[in-house]
Amino acid sequence: MDRGWRRGGGVPGLLTAAARAHPEAAFLGDRFGTALTYAQTEDRARRFAAFLRGAGLRRGDRVAIHLRNRAELAVALFGTSLAGGIFTVLNAKLRPKGLAAILSQAEPSVIVVDESTTANLEGIDPGTTRVLVVGEDSWASALAEEPWNGDWEGFDMDAACLVFTSGSTGTPRGVTLSHDNIAYVVGAIQDRLGYRPGDVVGGFLPLAFDYGLYQIFLAAQAGATLFVGDPDLVGPRLPSILREAGVTVLPGVPSVYAALIALGRRGPLDLPRLRAITNTGERLPLAYIEELRRLLPGLEVFVMYGLTECKRVSILLPSEFEAHSDTVGRALAGTEAYAVDAEGRRLPPGETGELVVRGRHVALGYWRAPEETARRFRKRAPESAVELFTGDSGSVDAEGFIRFSARSDDWIKHRGHRISPLEIETEACQIAGVVEAALLQREEDDTLHLFVTASDSDLAPATVQRALGEVLEPAKIPDRVLVLSEMPKSINGKIDRKTLASRLAD
């Protein structure tokens, strides 16, 4: 029976379409010397799919991919999808305890590791899980299978991927994304970003981080090349690596751009091919944007706002920046974002409340967490779609531009005032010499502590406090400023606030 009307190409279709359109074009290159065209990537993905099907993988079974950033990661996830499985990419820097907590939830049938991550399985009972090691015989044997030449047999609303994030209790939770979620939002993001076939996308975010992961799909959608770099390469060597790889588009979190800015203040960056950067994770300070455009004339900066639960909410185009620099852009085409009050009632344009998102990019929910899913993913009437209640605060103006105020857990109460650390951090980054800033509260004595890194080794804490005193209300002035040589980072490249909090007792 012809069921084609009921399904699209899903995640495998992104690769298949690209391999048919430009089979010999370069798709993946990594620092280990692997270089794959689109045709070669699809061939290997089909071999891996054949192996999984022969090993008894059933529709909906999970495959965990626990690798360093490398080309084989993309092969494994496309092959898993083609075979009907659900893939989950797990950060290579997870320690055994954290890995075990995720594996106990995902219950994978297969886990793919490499020489850098194999040790993390020590002490973990694999049970019925089959372990493949990239670079060893088990992986080579899997890719020695004859390619499976069938069509994808799944459906658009099937679960395709689990992205594990920290839950409100600190326990990892898996955001469950469907094939339709991924395929739809990749197209909507591409409509705004405009990746090109000749682009080389710099992949220096962990591929376990959802925006790092999506670079695989965005590159495939455009027929571009993805240089699979590594987060550890974000440092003094980054400009030379970008030049050597010919990177034209650099996706990143603010810490990536802070590193570039610090290097640019010491000497010319010399990145003639870099045409655009895109930001995610945390809001990119206005001072960063202005300095990057000064250091790299003609650079296009795409400001974005999103959550793993829907991937992307909004994108501000470079052409919209001058008139709307205080916003994070408009909701993606075919989606909607608006603010509600405490009772869930839609607010008029311009009024601040909780941001709500609706559209085909809203995830299926949290993996095996029905209560948490019900709190965040709500269907308020039989005739309505599921809406994502983000927990983030902001407003949407009459033109649809979103003004982001704070993440759900960012607001702090200080001496009777409700304060957004983002506001203070943004002002701090405007101060000459400051590169990064993070504000924390010590609850025992209700004091504010601002951590900064600086390109000027002579920057004094008193200078920062004095500059902030000229633009902020007295209740928002940090009680203490600490200048660090380097800001601690999480495994996803964001500022590690837990590590900073441990220093508050110093």
C-alpha positions in Angstrom: 0.0 0.0 0.0 1.3 3.4 -0.9 1.8 5.4 2.4 3.9 8.1 0.9 1.3 10.8 1.6 1.7 10.1 5.3 5.4 10.6 5.6 8.2 12.8 4.4 11.9 12.2 4.3 12.6 12.9 7.9 16.2 13.3 9.1 17.5 10.8 6.5 15.9 12.8 3.8 18.2 15.8 4.5 21.2 13.7 3.6 19.6 11.8 0.8 18.5 15.0 -1.0 21.9 16.6 -0.6 23.7 13.4 -1.9 21.5 13.4 -4.9 21.9 17.1 -5.6 25.7 17.3 -5.3 27.2 13.8 -4.5 30.8 14.8 -5.0 30.7 18.1 -2.9 32.6 18.1 0.3 30.3 17.6 3.3 32.4 16.7 6.4 36.0 17.3 7.3 37.5 17.0 10.8 40.8 17.5 12.6 41.6 13.8 12.4 42.0 14.0 8.6 38.6 12.5 7.7 37.1 14.1 4.6 33.7 12.8 3.3 31.6 13.9 0.3 27.9 13.8 0.5 27.8 10.5 -1.5 30.4 8.9 0.8 28.6 10.0 3.9 25.3 8.5 2.7 27.1 5.3 1.7 28.5 4.9 5.2 25.2 5.9 6.8 23.5 3.2 4.8 26.1 0.6 5.8 25.6 1.5 9.4 21.8 1.3 9.0 22.2 -2.2 7.5 24.3 -3.2 10.4 21.7 -1.9 12.9 18.8 -3.7 11.1 20.8 -6.9 11.0 21.6 -6.5 14.7 17.8 -6.4 15.5 17.3 -2.7 16.0 13.6 -2.1 16.1 11.7 1.1 15.3 12.1 3.5 18.2 15.1 1.8 19.8 17.8 4.2 20.9 21.4 4.5 19.8 23.7 6.5 22.0 26.6 8.3 20.3 29.3 9.2 22.8 32.2 10.6 20.7 34.5 13.5 20.4 33.5 15.9 17.6 34.3 13.9 14.5 32.8 13.0 11.1 31.8 9.5 12.2 29.3 11.1 14.6 27.2 12.3 11.6 27.4 8.9 9.9 26.1 7.2 13.1 23.2 9.6 13.6 22.0 9.4 9.9 22.4 5.6 9.9 20.4 5.3 13.1 17.6 7.5 11.7 17.5 5.5 8.4 17.2 2.3 10.4 14.2 3.7 12.3 16.1 4.3 15.6 16.2 7.3 17.9 19.7 8.8 18.3 21.1 10.7 21.2 24.5 12.4 21.1 26.2 12.5 24.5 29.0 15.0 25.3 32.5 13.5 25.2 33.3 15.3 28.5 30.6 13.6 30.5 32.0 11.6 33.4 30.9 8.1 34.1 28.3 9.1 36.8 26.6 11.6 34.5 26.8 9.2 31.5 25.2 6.4 33.6 22.4 8.7 34.6 21.5 9.4 31.0 22.0 5.8 29.8 19.6 4.6 32.5 16.9 6.8 31.0 17.6 6.2 27.3 18.3 2.5 27.6 20.1 2.3 24.3 20.4 -0.9 22.2 23.8 0.3 20.8 26.3 2.8 22.1 29.1 4.2 19.8 32.3 5.4 21.5 35.9 6.1 20.5 39.3 5.8 22.2 38.7 9.0 24.2 35.3 8.0 25.6 35.6 4.2 26.1 36.9 4.6 29.6 33.6 6.4 30.6 31.8 3.0 30.3 33.9 1.5 33.1 31.7 0.5 36.0 28.6 0.7 33.9 26.7 -2.5 33.3 26.1 -2.5 29.5 23.3 -5.1 30.0 22.0 -5.8 26.5 23.7 -2.7 25.0 26.1 -3.4 22.1 29.2 -1.3 22.2 31.0 -0.2 19.0 34.4 1.6 19.1 35.2 4.0 16.3 38.7 3.2 15.1 38.5 -0.4 16.1 37.3 -3.7 14.5 33.7 -3.4 15.8 33.1 -0.1 13.9 35.0 -1.2 10.8 32.8 -4.4 10.7 29.6 -2.4 11.0 30.7 -0.3 8.0 31.7 -3.4 6.0 28.0 -4.3 5.6 26.4 -4.0 2.2 24.6 -0.6 2.1 20.9 -0.8 2.8 19.2 0.6 -0.2 15.6 0.9 1.1 13.7 4.1 1.8 13.2 5.5 5.2 10.2 3.6 6.7 9.4 6.0 9.5 6.8 8.8 9.8 7.2 12.5 10.3 5.9 12.5 13.9 8.2 9.6 15.0 10.7 10.5 17.6 14.1 11.1 15.9 16.4 12.4 18.6 16.8 12.8 22.4 18.7 15.9 23.5 19.6 15.7 27.1 19.7 18.9 29.2 19.8 19.6 32.9 16.3 19.5 34.4 15.0 21.9 37.1 16.1 19.4 39.7 19.6 18.9 38.2 18.6 15.5 36.8 19.2 15.1 33.1 16.1 15.2 31.0 15.7 14.2 27.4 13.9 16.6 25.1 12.2 14.4 22.5 12.4 15.8 19.0 10.4 14.3 16.0 11.6 14.0 12.4 9.1 16.8 11.6 10.4 19.1 14.3 13.9 18.8 13.0 13.2 19.0 9.2 10.8 21.9 9.7 12.9 24.1 11.9 16.1 23.4 9.8 14.2 24.9 6.8 12.9 27.8 8.8 16.3 28.6 10.2 17.9 28.3 6.7 15.3 30.8 5.3 16.8 33.4 7.7 20.5 32.5 7.8 20.9 31.7 4.1 23.8 29.1 4.2 25.2 28.7 0.7 26.7 25.6 -1.2 30.1 27.2 -1.1 30.1 27.9 2.6 32.4 26.2 5.1 30.7 26.1 8.5 32.9 26.1 11.6 31.7 23.4 14.0 33.5 24.3 17.3 30.5 23.7 19.5 30.0 20.2 21.0 27.8 18.2 18.7 26.0 17.0 21.8 24.8 20.7 22.3 21.7 21.1 20.1 23.0 24.0 18.1 26.2 22.2 17.4 24.2 19.2 16.3 22.0 21.3 14.0 25.0 22.5 12.1 25.1 19.0 10.5 21.5 19.4 9.3 21.9 23.0 8.2 25.0 22.3 6.2 23.2 19.4 4.5 20.2 21.5 3.8 22.4 24.0 1.9 24.9 21.6 0.4 27.6 23.4 2.4 30.7 21.9 4.1 31.0 21.4 7.8 34.4 21.5 9.4 34.0 19.4 12.5 36.3 21.2 14.9 36.4 20.9 18.7 35.5 23.2 21.6 39.1 22.9 22.9 40.3 24.7 19.8 38.6 27.9 20.9 41.7 29.8 22.0 44.8 31.5 20.6 45.0 29.1 17.6 41.3 29.7 16.6 42.0 32.4 13.9 44.6 30.3 12.2 42.4 27.3 12.2 39.5 29.3 10.7 41.8 30.5 8.0 43.2 27.1 7.2 39.8 25.5 7.1 38.4 28.4 5.0 35.5 28.9 7.4 32.9 31.4 6.1 30.2 31.0 8.8 30.9 30.6 12.5 28.1 29.5 14.8 28.9 30.0 18.5 28.0 30.9 22.0 29.2 34.3 23.5 32.4 32.7 24.9 33.6 31.8 21.4 33.2 35.5 20.3 34.8 36.7 23.6 37.9 34.7 22.7 38.0 36.3 19.2 37.5 39.8 20.6 40.3 39.2 23.1 42.6 38.1 20.3 41.5 40.9 18.0 42.5 43.5 20.6 46.1 42.2 20.5 46.4 42.2 16.7 44.5 41.9 13.4 42.4 38.8 13.1 42.9 38.4 9.3 39.8 36.3 8.5 39.0 37.4 4.9 36.6 34.5 4.3 34.5 34.8 7.4 31.3 36.4 6.3 28.8 35.7 9.1 28.5 34.6 12.7 25.4 33.2 14.5 24.8 33.2 18.2 23.0 31.0 20.6 23.1 29.7 24.2 23.1 33.1 25.9 22.4 36.5 24.6 25.2 38.1 22.7 26.0 41.5 24.3 25.6 44.5 22.1 29.2 45.5 22.9 30.4 42.2 21.4 28.4 42.8 18.2 29.8 46.3 17.8 33.4 45.2 18.4 33.2 42.2 16.1 31.9 44.4 13.3 34.8 46.8 14.0 37.4 44.0 14.0 35.9 42.3 10.9 34.4 44.9 8.6 31.4 43.6 6.6 30.7 40.8 9.0 27.0 39.8 9.3 25.9 39.0 12.8 22.7 37.0 13.3 21.3 37.4 16.8 19.0 34.5 17.9 16.9 33.3 20.7 15.9 29.7 21.3 15.4 26.7 23.6 16.1 23.1 23.1 12.4 22.4 23.4 11.8 24.1 20.1 15.3 24.7 18.8 14.8 28.2 17.6 12.3 30.9 18.5 13.5 34.0 16.6 16.3 35.4 14.5 17.3 39.0 14.0 18.6 39.7 10.5 21.7 41.9 10.1 19.5 44.3 8.0 17.2 44.7 11.0 19.9 45.3 13.6 20.2 49.1 13.5 16.4 49.6 14.0 15.9 46.7 16.5 19.2 46.2 18.3 17.4 45.7 21.6 15.5 42.7 20.4 16.3 39.1 19.4 14.3 39.3 16.2 11.0 38.0 15.0 9.6 34.4 15.4 10.5 32.0 12.6 8.2 31.8 9.6 5.1 29.7 10.3 5.5 30.0 14.1 4.3 32.4 16.7 5.6 33.8 19.9 3.7 36.0 22.4 3.7 36.9 26.1 1.2 35.8 28.8 0.5 37.0 32.3 0.6 34.9 35.5 -2.8 33.4 34.6 -1.8 32.5 31.1 -3.7 35.3 29.4 -2.2 36.8 26.2 -0.8 40.2 26.9 -1.0 43.2 24.6 2.0 44.0 22.4 4.9 45.4 24.3 3.9 44.1 27.8 6.3 41.8 29.6 5.3 38.3 30.7 6.2 34.7 30.1 7.0 33.9 26.5 4.9 31.2 24.8 5.8 29.6 21.5 3.7 27.6 19.1 4.5 25.9 15.8 5.7 22.7 14.2 9.1 23.0 15.9 7.7 22.5 19.4 9.1 19.2 20.7 7.1 16.1 21.6 7.9 16.6 25.3 10.4 15.2 27.8 11.4 11.6 27.6 9.4 9.5 30.1 8.6 12.6 32.2 4.9 13.2 31.8 4.5 15.6 34.7 7.2 17.9 33.5 6.0 17.7 30.0 2.5 18.7 31.1 3.9 21.8 32.8 5.8 23.1 29.8 3.9 21.7 26.8 0.2 22.7 27.1 -2.8 22.1 24.9 -5.3 24.6 26.2 -8.3 23.8 24.0 -9.3 20.8 21.8 -9.0 22.9 18.7 -5.6 24.4 19.5 -2.0 23.2 19.0 0.4 22.3 21.8 2.1 25.5 23.0 5.5 25.7 24.7 5.5 27.7 27.9 9.2 28.7 28.0 9.4 30.0 31.5 11.5 32.9 30.0 10.3 36.5 30.4 10.0 39.0 27.6 7.7 41.0 25.4 6.6 41.0 21.7 5.9 44.3 20.0 3.3 45.1 17.4 5.8 44.3 14.6 6.6 40.9 16.1 10.0 41.7 17.5 10.8 39.9 20.7 12.5 41.7 23.6 14.1 39.0 25.8 14.3 39.8 29.6 15.6 36.8 31.4 15.7 33.0 31.5 13.2 31.4 33.9 15.8 30.8 36.6 17.8 34.0 36.1 15.9 36.6 38.1 17.2 37.3 41.6 15.7 39.2 44.5 18.2 41.6 46.0 17.5 44.0 48.9 13.8 44.1 47.9 14.5 44.6 44.2 13.9 42.1 41.4 17.0 42.1 39.3 18.1 40.5 36.0 21.8 39.6 36.0 21.7 39.9 32.2 21.2 43.6 32.4 24.2 44.1 34.7 26.4 41.7 32.7 25.4 43.5 29.5 26.4 46.9 30.9 29.7 45.4 32.3 30.6 44.2 28.8 30.3 47.8 27.6 33.2 48.9 29.8 36.5 49.3 28.0 38.7 46.3 28.7 36.0 43.9 29.9 35.6 40.8 27.7 33.1 38.5 29.7 30.9 39.1 32.7 28.9 36.9 35.0 26.9 38.1 38.0 26.1 35.8 41.0 24.3 36.4 44.3 25.6 35.1 47.6 22.3 34.4 49.4 23.8 34.2 52.9 24.4 37.9 53.1 22.5 39.0 49.9 25.5 40.4 48.1 26.1 40.6 44.4 29.4 39.4 43.0 30.5 40.2 39.4 33.1 38.1 37.7 34.8 39.5 34.7 37.7 38.7 32.3 39.6 41.5 30.7 41.9 42.1 27.7 43.6 44.8 29.8 45.7 43.2 32.6 45.6 46.4 34.6 41.8 46.6 34.8 40.9 47.3 38.4 37.7 46.1 40.1 37.1 49.6 41.3 37.1 50.9 37.7 34.3 48.4 36.8 32.2 49.4 39.9 32.7 53.1 39.2 31.7 52.7 35.5 28.6 50.6 36.4 27.6 53.3 39.0 27.3 55.8 36.2 24.6 53.8 34.3 22.9 51.5 36.9 20.6 52.1 39.9 22.3 51.7 43.2 20.6 48.4 44.0 22.2 46.9 40.9 25.8 47.8 41.6 27.8 44.7 42.5 29.2 44.6 46.0 32.3 43.0 44.7 34.1 42.7 41.3 36.5 39.9 40.7 38.8 40.0 37.6 39.7 36.5 36.4 42.3 35.4 33.9 39.8 33.0 32.4 36.1 32.4 32.8 35.2 28.7 33.6 33.1 27.1 30.9 30.6 24.2 31.0 30.9 21.2 28.6 28.7 23.2 26.2 31.0 26.2 26.1 28.7 28.4 28.3 29.9 30.2 31.4 30.0 27.7 34.2 28.1 29.5 37.0 28.3 26.5 39.4 32.1 26.7 39.4 31.9 30.5 39.9 29.4 30.0 42.8 32.0 27.8 44.6 34.3 30.8 44.6 31.9 33.0 46.5 33.1 31.8 49.8 36.7 33.0 49.0 
